[in-house]
Amino acid sequence: YIRENILQPLGLSATGYDRDDLILPHRVRGYRFENGAFKNAAYLAMSVPHAAGAIYSSANDLLAWLNALRGGRPIGPASATLMMSDHGHGYGFGFAIQSQFSQRHLVHAGGINGFSVVLSHYPDADLTLIVLANIQGAPVQKIAHDLAALYFGIARDAAEDISLDPALLADYVGGYRLDAGR
C-alpha cells in the first residue's frame, strides 16, 4: 500500500520498507566505533523495529519527501501544517519544532544499529540539511548544526546562550528505572 499509494506517486524510488531478503543496489553496511576501531554493527532484523526504523531511503528521497509534505502531499495542506506546528513541548507530528540561529527550525533525527540520520529544515530560509551516516552514533546533528551555522554566517566558536526555567528543569529531577535492577 505504501509503495503504490505514497512512494511511487511521489517518485521516491530509493525509499521502502527494508526486509532481510531484499536485494538493494548500493546498500550500505552499518558500523559502530568501539575501543578505537570500527566494527560491524550488531545485526538487527528489520521486522523488529518495524515502523520505528525499518524504512530505508536516500538523501534525495528525503528531500523530495519533505518538499512533498510542504506542498500538501500526500496529506492535505492543513494536515501538513499541523505536522509542522508545535503542539506543546516543542514537538509537532514527527518534527521537533525549535528555534536555532534566530530561525524557525524543524528537525527529525534517528538512528538504528549502524546508522544515524538527521533531517534539519529552516523553512523561513528555505534551507534543508540532510546528514546520513553509516556509523552508529555519528554526530549527524552536530554536522547539520555546524553547516547551518556556516550558511547563516554564525562563527563556529560562538556559543549560544541557553536559558531554561528552573521550574521546567525541576520536572525532570527524580529516579528513572527501565526495569528491575536497571
C-alpha positions in Angstrom: 0.0 0.0 0.0 2.7 2.5 1.0 4.7 1.8 -2.2 1.7 2.1 -4.5 -0.1 4.9 -2.9 2.7 7.1 -1.4 6.2 6.3 -2.6 5.6 5.7 -6.3 3.3 8.8 -6.8 5.9 11.0 -5.1 8.7 9.5 -7.1 10.5 8.1 -4.1 12.3 5.3 -5.9 15.1 4.9 -3.3 12.7 4.5 -0.3 11.0 1.4 1.0 10.4 -1.0 3.8 13.6 -3.0 4.5 13.5 -6.8 4.6 16.2 -9.3 5.1 15.5 -11.0 1.8 15.5 -7.7 -0.2 18.4 -7.1 -2.5 19.1 -3.3 -2.6 21.5 -1.9 -5.1 24.1 0.3 -3.4 23.0 -0.9 0.1 25.4 0.5 2.7 26.7 -1.6 5.6 26.4 -0.1 9.1 29.3 0.2 11.5 29.9 1.2 15.1 33.1 2.7 16.6 34.2 0.8 19.6 37.5 0.9 21.6 39.2 3.0 18.9 38.2 0.8 16.0 35.4 0.4 13.5 33.3 -2.8 13.9 30.3 -4.2 12.1 27.1 -3.0 13.7 25.1 -5.7 15.5 22.6 -7.5 13.3 19.0 -6.4 13.7 16.2 -8.0 11.7 14.1 -5.1 10.3 11.0 -6.9 11.4 11.9 -6.0 15.0 11.9 -2.1 14.7 9.1 -2.3 12.2 7.8 1.3 11.6 10.3 2.7 14.1 13.3 2.3 11.9 12.8 -0.3 9.1 12.4 2.3 6.3 15.4 2.9 4.1 15.9 6.0 2.0 18.4 8.3 0.3 19.1 12.0 0.9 17.4 12.8 -2.4 14.3 10.9 -1.5 14.2 12.5 2.0 14.4 16.0 0.4 11.6 15.0 -2.1 9.5 13.7 0.9 10.0 17.0 2.8 9.1 19.0 -0.3 6.0 16.9 -0.9 4.9 17.4 2.7 5.5 21.2 2.4 3.3 21.1 -0.8 0.5 19.3 1.0 1.2 15.8 -0.4 0.4 13.0 0.3 -1.6 14.5 3.1 -3.5 17.8 2.7 -2.1 21.2 3.4 -4.0 21.6 6.7 -2.6 18.2 7.9 0.9 19.2 6.8 0.6 22.5 8.7 -0.4 20.5 11.8 2.5 18.2 11.3 5.0 21.1 11.3 3.5 23.1 14.2 4.4 23.0 17.8 1.6 21.3 19.8 3.3 21.9 23.1 6.7 20.7 24.4 8.4 21.7 21.1 7.0 18.9 19.0 4.7 18.6 16.0 3.7 15.3 14.4 7.0 13.9 13.5 9.2 17.0 13.8 10.8 18.7 16.7 10.0 22.4 16.4 12.8 24.6 17.6 14.4 28.0 17.2 18.1 27.9 16.1 20.2 30.9 14.9 17.0 33.0 15.3 15.3 30.9 12.7 12.4 28.5 13.0 13.9 25.0 12.8 12.1 21.7 12.1 14.1 18.6 12.8 13.7 14.8 12.8 16.6 12.6 13.8 17.1 8.9 14.3 19.4 6.1 14.4 19.5 2.3 14.4 22.2 -0.3 14.5 25.0 1.1 12.3 23.2 4.2 11.1 22.5 7.8 12.1 20.4 10.4 10.3 19.0 13.9 10.7 16.7 16.0 8.5 17.1 19.6 9.5 14.9 22.2 7.9 14.8 26.0 8.3 11.5 26.9 6.5 11.9 30.7 6.5 15.4 30.5 4.9 14.3 27.5 2.7 17.4 25.6 3.9 17.3 21.9 4.3 20.3 19.8 5.6 20.2 16.0 5.5 23.0 14.1 7.1 23.2 10.4 6.7 25.9 8.3 8.3 26.6 4.6 8.3 28.2 4.8 11.7 26.1 4.2 14.8 26.1 7.3 17.0 27.8 9.5 14.4 27.4 13.2 15.3 24.9 13.9 12.5 23.1 16.6 14.4 26.3 18.5 15.2 27.3 18.3 11.5 23.9 19.7 10.4 24.2 22.4 13.1 27.7 23.4 12.0 26.7 23.5 8.3 23.7 25.7 9.2 25.9 28.0 11.2 28.1 28.4 8.2 25.1 29.2 6.0 23.8 31.8 8.4 27.2 33.3 8.9 27.5 32.4 12.6 31.0 32.0 13.8 31.7 28.4 14.7 33.0 29.1 18.1 30.1 31.4 19.0 28.3 29.9 22.0 24.6 30.2 22.1 23.2 31.3 25.4 20.5 28.9 26.6 18.3 29.9 29.5 15.9 27.3 30.9 13.2 27.9 33.5 14.3 26.2 36.8 10.7 25.0 37.2 11.0 23.2 33.9 14.2 21.5 34.9 12.7 20.5 38.3 10.2 18.4 36.4 13.0 16.1 35.3 14.6 15.6 38.7 14.0 12.1 40.0 14.8 8.4 39.8 14.5 6.7 36.4 14.2 2.9 36.1 13.9 0.8 32.9 13.1 -2.4 34.8 14.1 -4.2 38.0 17.8 -3.8 38.6 18.4 -1.1 35.9 
